[in-house]
Structure formats: structure tokens, C-alpha cells
Amino acid sequence: MPTTLAKILTVRLDPNLYEAATRLSKKRRLSLNALLQESLQRLLKEAEDRELYEAAELLGQSPDECDVEYAFAAQSEVALMSPYEEK
């Protein structure tokens, strides 16, 4: 299996932010690199969740256009199908 190399990034931080991040990383027993990666992953997840929430809000504004009841029978048929049945 091929190994993916991590990308190297140089970041300039305000000295106070650097010191606070360093203290937090030591408190959590993480490297500063691991703390920054964890924080960035959380930020990206929050942004994705927010985007999905906003999309759902838009759908909720037009419930008539979002009616999927017509597809329930077909979805049930597929979901309840035994993996041993022939299609």
C-alpha cells in the first residue's frame, strides 16, 4: 500500500497565540502539530455540519418541493430485501 506523505506548512502565529497553544498542547500531552491538526479537523467538521444545516433549512422552507413520499415503497423494497434473494 503506498504511503501518503504529510504536507509541510509554515504558519506565522502571534506570540501570545503560540504560547497559549503550546501550553494547551502540553496540558493535553499532544505535540503542537497534533493539536493544530486536531483543531483544524474540528473546524472543518463544524463548517461542513453548518453547511449541511443551512442546506436543510433551505429545504425546510419549501416542504412541497421536498416531498419524497413517492419513493418510500421502492426504498422499503430494497432495504428489506434479503441479501440472498435474486434481484
C-alpha distances in whole Angstrom, upper triangle without the diagonal:
4,6,9,13,16,19,22,25,29,31,35,36,40,41,42,38,37,39,39,35,35,37,35,32,34,35,32,31,28,27,29,25,24,27,27,24,25,28,27,24,28,30,27,27,31,31,29,32,35,34,33,37,39,37,39,42,42,42,44,47,47,47,49,46,43,45,42,44,44,41,41,42,39,37,39,38,35,34,36,35,34,31,33,35,35,35
4,6,10,13,15,19,22,25,28,32,33,37,38,39,36,34,37,37,33,33,36,34,31,33,35,31,30,27,26,27,23,23,26,25,22,24,27,25,23,27,28,26,26,30,30,28,31,34,33,33,36,38,37,38,41,42,42,44,46,47,47,49,46,43,45,43,45,45,42,42,44,41,38,40,40,37,36,39,38,37,33,36,38,38,37
4,6,9,13,15,19,22,25,28,30,34,35,36,33,31,33,33,29,29,32,30,27,29,31,28,26,23,22,23,20,19,23,22,19,21,24,22,21,24,26,24,25,28,28,27,30,32,32,32,35,37,36,38,40,41,41,44,46,47,47,49,46,43,45,43,46,46,43,43,45,42,39,41,42,38,37,40,39,38,35,38,40,40,39
4,6,9,12,16,19,22,25,27,31,32,33,30,28,31,31,27,27,30,28,25,28,30,27,25,22,20,21,17,17,20,19,16,18,21,19,18,21,23,21,22,25,25,24,27,29,29,29,32,34,33,35,38,38,39,41,43,44,44,46,44,41,43,41,44,45,41,42,44,41,38,41,41,38,37,40,39,39,36,39,41,41,40
4,6,9,13,16,19,22,24,28,29,31,28,25,28,28,25,25,28,27,23,26,28,25,24,20,18,19,15,16,19,17,15,18,20,18,18,21,22,21,22,26,25,25,28,30,29,30,33,35,34,36,39,39,40,43,45,46,46,48,45,43,46,44,47,47,44,45,47,44,42,44,45,41,40,43,43,42,39,42,44,44,43
4,6,9,13,15,19,21,24,25,27,24,22,25,25,21,21,24,23,20,23,25,23,21,18,15,15,12,12,15,14,11,15,17,15,15,18,19,18,20,23,23,23,25,27,27,28,31,32,32,34,37,37,38,41,42,44,44,47,44,42,44,43,46,47,44,44,47,44,41,44,45,41,40,43,43,43,40,43,45,45,44
4,6,10,13,16,19,22,24,26,22,21,24,24,21,21,25,23,21,23,26,24,23,19,17,16,12,14,16,14,12,15,17,14,15,19,18,17,20,22,22,22,25,27,26,28,31,31,32,34,36,37,38,40,42,43,44,46,44,42,44,43,46,47,44,45,48,45,42,45,46,43,41,45,45,45,42,45,47,47,46
4,7,10,13,16,20,21,23,20,18,21,22,19,19,23,22,19,22,25,23,22,18,15,14,11,13,15,13,12,16,17,15,16,19,19,19,21,24,23,24,27,28,28,30,32,33,34,36,38,38,40,42,44,45,46,49,46,44,47,46,49,50,48,48,51,49,46,48,49,46,45,48,48,49,46,49,51,51,50
4,6,10,12,16,18,20,17,15,19,20,17,17,21,20,18,21,24,22,22,18,15,13,10,13,14,11,11,15,15,13,15,18,17,17,20,22,21,23,26,26,26,29,31,31,32,35,36,37,39,41,42,44,45,48,45,43,46,45,49,50,47,48,51,49,46,48,50,47,45,49,49,50,47,51,52,52,51
4,7,10,13,15,17,15,13,17,18,16,16,20,20,18,21,23,23,22,19,16,13,11,15,15,12,13,17,16,15,17,20,19,19,23,24,23,25,28,28,28,31,33,33,34,37,38,39,41,43,44,46,47,50,47,46,49,48,51,53,50,51,54,52,49,52,53,50,49,52,53,53,51,54,56,56,54
4,6,10,12,14,12,10,14,15,13,14,18,18,16,19,22,21,21,18,15,12,11,14,14,11,13,16,14,13,16,18,17,18,21,22,21,23,26,26,27,29,31,31,33,35,36,37,39,41,42,44,45,48,46,44,47,47,50,52,50,50,54,52,49,51,53,50,48,52,53,53,51,55,56,57,55
4,7,9,12,10,9,13,14,13,14,17,18,17,20,22,22,23,20,17,14,14,17,16,13,15,18,16,15,19,20,19,20,23,23,23,26,28,28,28,31,32,32,34,37,37,38,41,42,43,45,47,50,48,46,50,49,53,54,52,53,56,55,51,54,56,53,51,55,56,57,55,58,60,60,58
4,6,8,6,6,9,11,10,11,14,15,15,17,19,20,21,18,16,12,13,16,14,12,15,17,15,15,18,19,17,20,23,22,22,25,27,27,28,31,31,32,34,36,36,37,40,41,42,45,46,49,47,46,49,49,52,54,52,53,56,54,51,54,56,53,51,54,56,56,55,58,60,60,59
4,5,5,6,9,10,11,12,14,15,16,18,20,21,22,20,18,15,16,19,16,14,18,19,17,17,21,21,19,22,25,24,24,27,29,28,29,32,33,33,35,37,37,39,41,42,43,46,48,51,49,47,51,51,54,56,54,55,58,57,54,56,58,55,54,57,58,59,57,61,63,63,62
4,5,5,6,9,10,10,12,14,15,16,18,20,21,19,17,14,16,19,17,15,19,20,18,19,23,23,22,24,27,26,27,30,31,31,32,35,35,36,38,40,40,42,44,45,46,49,50,54,52,50,54,54,57,59,57,57,60,59,56,58,60,58,56,59,60,61,59,63,64,65,64
4,5,5,6,9,10,11,12,14,15,17,18,20,19,18,14,17,19,16,15,19,20,17,19,22,22,21,24,26,25,26,29,30,29,31,34,34,34,37,39,39,40,43,43,44,47,49,52,51,49,52,52,55,58,56,56,59,58,55,57,59,57,55,58,59,60,58,62,64,65,63
4,5,5,6,8,10,10,12,14,15,16,18,16,15,12,14,16,13,12,16,16,14,15,18,18,17,20,22,21,22,25,26,26,28,31,31,31,34,36,35,37,40,40,41,44,46,49,47,46,49,49,52,54,52,52,56,55,51,53,56,53,51,54,56,56,55,58,60,61,59
4,6,5,6,9,10,10,12,14,15,16,14,13,9,12,14,12,11,15,16,14,15,19,19,18,21,23,23,24,27,28,28,30,32,33,33,36,38,38,39,42,43,44,47,48,51,49,47,51,50,53,55,53,53,57,55,52,54,56,54,51,54,56,56,55,58,60,61,60
4,5,5,6,9,10,11,12,14,15,14,13,10,14,15,13,13,17,17,16,18,21,21,20,23,25,25,26,29,30,30,32,35,35,36,38,40,40,42,44,45,46,49,50,53,52,50,53,53,55,58,56,55,59,58,54,56,58,56,53,56,58,58,56,60,62,63,62
4,5,5,6,9,10,11,12,14,13,13,11,14,15,12,12,16,16,14,16,19,18,18,21,23,22,24,27,27,27,30,32,32,33,35,37,37,39,41,42,43,46,47,50,49,47,50,50,52,55,53,53,56,55,51,53,56,53,51,53,55,56,54,58,60,61,60
4,5,5,6,9,10,10,12,11,10,7,10,11,8,8,12,12,10,13,16,15,16,19,20,20,21,24,25,25,28,30,30,31,34,35,35,37,40,40,42,44,45,49,47,45,48,48,50,53,50,50,53,52,49,50,53,50,48,51,52,53,51,55,56,58,56
4,5,5,6,9,10,10,9,8,6,10,11,9,10,13,14,13,16,18,18,19,21,23,23,25,27,28,29,31,33,33,35,37,38,39,41,43,44,45,48,49,52,51,48,51,51,53,55,53,53,56,55,51,53,55,52,50,53,54,54,53,56,58,59,58
4,6,5,6,9,10,10,10,9,13,13,11,13,16,15,15,18,20,19,20,23,24,24,26,29,29,29,32,34,34,35,38,39,39,42,44,44,46,49,49,53,51,49,52,51,54,56,54,53,56,56,52,53,56,53,50,53,55,55,53,57,59,60,59
4,5,5,6,8,8,10,9,12,11,8,11,13,12,12,15,17,16,17,20,21,21,23,25,25,26,29,30,30,32,35,36,36,39,40,41,42,45,46,49,48,45,48,48,50,52,50,50,53,52,48,49,52,49,47,49,51,51,50,53,55,57,56
4,5,5,6,5,6,6,9,8,6,9,11,11,11,14,16,15,17,20,20,21,23,25,26,27,29,31,31,33,35,36,37,39,41,41,43,46,46,50,48,46,48,48,50,52,50,49,52,51,48,49,51,48,46,48,50,50,48,52,54,55,54
4,5,5,6,7,8,11,11,10,13,15,14,15,18,19,19,21,23,24,25,27,29,29,30,33,34,35,36,39,39,40,43,44,45,47,49,50,53,52,49,52,51,53,55,53,52,55,54,50,52,54,51,48,51,52,52,51,54,56,58,57
4,5,8,10,11,14,13,11,14,16,15,15,18,19,19,20,23,24,24,26,28,28,29,32,33,33,35,38,38,39,42,43,43,45,48,48,52,51,48,50,50,52,54,52,51,54,53,49,50,53,50,47,50,51,51,50,53,55,57,57
4,5,9,10,12,10,8,12,14,12,13,16,17,16,18,21,21,21,24,26,26,27,30,31,31,33,35,36,37,39,41,41,43,46,46,49,48,45,47,47,49,51,49,48,51,50,46,47,49,47,44,46,48,48,46,49,52,53,53
4,7,9,12,10,9,13,14,13,15,18,18,18,21,23,23,24,26,28,28,30,32,33,34,36,38,38,40,42,43,44,46,49,49,52,51,48,50,49,51,53,51,50,52,51,48,48,51,48,45,47,49,48,47,50,52,54,54
4,6,8,6,6,10,11,10,12,15,15,16,18,20,20,22,24,25,26,28,30,31,32,34,35,36,38,40,41,42,44,47,47,50,48,46,48,47,49,51,49,48,51,49,46,47,49,46,44,46,47,47,45,48,51,52,51
4,5,5,6,9,10,11,12,14,15,17,18,20,21,23,24,26,27,29,30,32,33,35,36,37,39,41,42,43,45,48,48,51,49,47,49,48,51,53,50,49,52,51,47,49,51,48,45,48,49,49,47,50,52,53,53
4,5,5,6,9,10,10,12,14,15,16,18,20,21,22,24,26,27,29,30,31,33,35,36,37,39,41,42,44,46,47,50,48,45,48,47,50,52,50,49,52,51,47,49,51,48,46,49,50,50,48,51,53,54,53
4,5,5,6,9,10,11,12,14,15,16,18,20,21,23,24,26,27,29,30,32,33,35,36,38,39,40,42,45,45,48,46,44,46,45,48,50,47,47,50,48,45,47,49,46,44,46,47,47,45,49,51,52,51
4,5,5,6,8,10,10,12,14,15,16,18,20,21,22,24,26,27,28,30,32,33,34,36,37,39,41,43,43,46,44,42,44,43,46,48,45,45,47,46,42,44,46,43,41,43,44,44,42,46,48,49,48
4,5,5,6,9,10,11,12,14,15,16,18,20,21,22,24,26,27,28,30,31,33,35,36,37,39,41,42,45,44,41,44,43,45,47,45,45,47,46,43,44,46,44,41,44,45,45,44,47,49,50,49
4,5,5,6,9,10,10,12,14,15,16,18,20,21,22,24,25,27,29,30,31,33,35,36,38,40,41,44,42,40,42,42,44,46,44,44,47,46,42,44,46,43,41,44,45,46,44,47,49,50,49
4,5,5,6,9,10,11,12,14,15,16,18,20,21,23,24,26,27,29,30,32,33,34,36,38,39,42,40,38,40,39,42,44,41,41,44,43,39,41,43,40,38,41,42,42,41,44,46,47,45
4,6,5,6,9,10,11,12,14,15,16,18,20,21,22,24,26,27,28,30,32,33,35,37,37,41,39,36,39,38,40,42,40,40,42,41,38,39,41,39,36,39,41,41,39,43,44,46,44
4,5,5,6,9,10,11,12,14,15,16,18,20,21,22,24,26,27,29,30,31,33,36,36,39,38,35,38,37,40,42,40,40,43,42,38,40,43,40,38,41,42,43,41,45,46,48,46
4,5,5,6,9,10,11,12,14,15,16,18,20,21,23,24,26,27,29,30,32,34,35,38,36,34,37,36,39,41,39,39,42,40,37,39,41,39,37,40,41,42,40,44,45,46,45
4,5,5,6,9,10,11,12,14,15,17,18,20,21,23,24,26,27,28,31,33,33,36,34,32,34,33,36,38,36,36,39,37,34,36,38,35,33,36,38,38,37,40,42,43,41
4,5,5,6,9,10,10,12,14,15,16,18,20,21,22,24,26,27,29,31,31,35,33,30,33,32,35,37,35,35,38,37,33,35,38,35,33,36,38,38,37,41,42,43,42
4,5,5,6,9,10,10,12,14,15,16,18,20,21,23,24,26,27,30,31,34,32,30,33,32,35,37,35,36,39,38,34,36,39,36,34,38,39,40,39,43,44,45,43
4,5,5,6,9,10,11,12,14,15,17,18,20,21,23,24,26,28,29,32,30,28,31,30,33,35,33,33,36,35,32,34,36,34,32,35,37,38,37,40,41,42,40
4,5,5,6,9,10,11,12,14,15,16,18,20,21,22,25,27,27,30,28,26,28,28,30,33,30,30,34,32,29,31,34,31,29,32,34,35,34,38,39,40,38
4,5,5,6,9,10,10,12,14,15,16,18,20,21,23,25,26,29,27,25,28,28,30,33,31,31,34,34,30,32,35,33,31,34,36,37,36,40,41,42,40
4,5,5,6,9,10,11,12,14,15,17,19,20,21,24,25,28,26,24,27,27,30,32,30,31,34,33,30,33,35,33,31,35,36,38,37,41,42,42,40
4,5,5,6,9,10,11,12,14,15,17,18,20,22,23,26,24,21,24,24,27,29,27,28,31,30,27,29,32,29,28,31,33,34,33,37,38,38,36
4,5,5,6,9,10,11,12,14,15,16,19,21,21,24,23,20,23,23,25,28,26,26,30,29,26,28,30,28,26,30,32,34,33,37,37,38,36
4,5,5,6,9,10,10,12,14,15,17,19,20,23,22,20,23,23,26,29,27,28,31,31,28,30,33,31,29,33,35,37,36,40,40,41,39
4,5,5,6,9,10,11,13,14,16,18,19,22,20,18,21,22,25,27,26,26,30,29,26,29,31,30,28,32,34,36,35,39,39,39,37
4,5,5,6,9,10,11,12,14,16,17,20,18,15,18,18,21,24,22,23,26,26,23,25,28,26,25,28,30,32,32,36,36,36,34
4,5,5,6,9,10,10,13,15,15,19,18,15,18,19,22,24,23,23,27,27,24,26,29,28,26,29,32,34,34,38,38,38,36
4,5,5,6,9,10,11,13,15,18,17,15,18,19,22,25,24,25,29,28,26,28,31,30,28,32,34,36,36,40,40,40,38
4,5,5,6,9,10,12,13,16,14,12,16,16,20,22,21,22,26,25,23,25,28,27,26,29,31,34,34,37,37,37,35
4,5,5,6,9,10,11,14,13,10,13,14,17,20,19,20,23,23,21,23,26,25,24,27,29,32,32,36,35,36,33
4,5,5,6,9,10,14,13,12,15,16,19,22,22,22,26,26,24,26,29,29,27,30,33,36,36,40,39,40,37
4,5,5,7,9,12,11,10,14,16,19,21,21,22,26,26,24,27,29,29,28,31,33,36,37,40,39,40,37
4,5,6,7,9,8,7,10,12,15,17,17,18,22,22,21,23,26,25,25,28,30,33,34,37,36,36,33
4,5,5,9,9,8,11,13,15,18,18,19,23,23,22,24,27,27,26,28,31,34,35,38,37,38,35
4,6,9,9,9,12,15,17,20,21,22,25,26,25,27,30,30,29,32,34,37,38,42,40,41,38
4,6,6,7,9,13,15,17,18,20,23,24,23,25,28,28,27,30,32,36,37,40,39,39,36
4,5,5,7,10,12,14,16,16,20,21,20,22,25,25,25,27,30,33,34,37,36,36,33
4,5,6,9,11,12,15,16,19,20,20,22,24,25,25,27,30,33,35,37,36,36,33
4,6,9,11,12,14,16,19,19,19,22,24,24,24,27,29,32,33,36,35,34,31
4,6,9,11,12,13,17,17,16,19,21,21,21,24,26,29,30,33,32,32,29
4,6,8,9,11,14,15,14,16,19,19,19,22,24,28,29,32,30,30,27
4,5,6,7,10,11,10,13,15,16,16,18,20,24,25,28,26,26,23
4,5,5,8,10,10,11,14,15,15,17,19,23,25,27,25,26,23
4,6,7,8,10,11,13,14,15,17,19,23,24,27,24,24,21
4,6,6,6,9,10,11,12,14,16,19,21,23,21,21,18
4,6,5,6,8,10,10,12,14,18,19,22,20,21,18
4,5,5,6,9,10,11,12,16,18,20,18,18,16
4,5,5,6,9,10,11,14,16,18,16,16,13
4,5,5,6,8,10,13,15,18,16,17,14
4,5,5,6,8,12,14,16,15,16,14
4,6,5,6,10,12,14,12,13,11
4,6,5,9,10,12,11,12,9
4,6,8,10,13,12,14,12
4,6,9,11,11,13,12
4,6,8,7,9,9
4,5,5,9,10
4,6,8,9
4,7,9
4,6
4
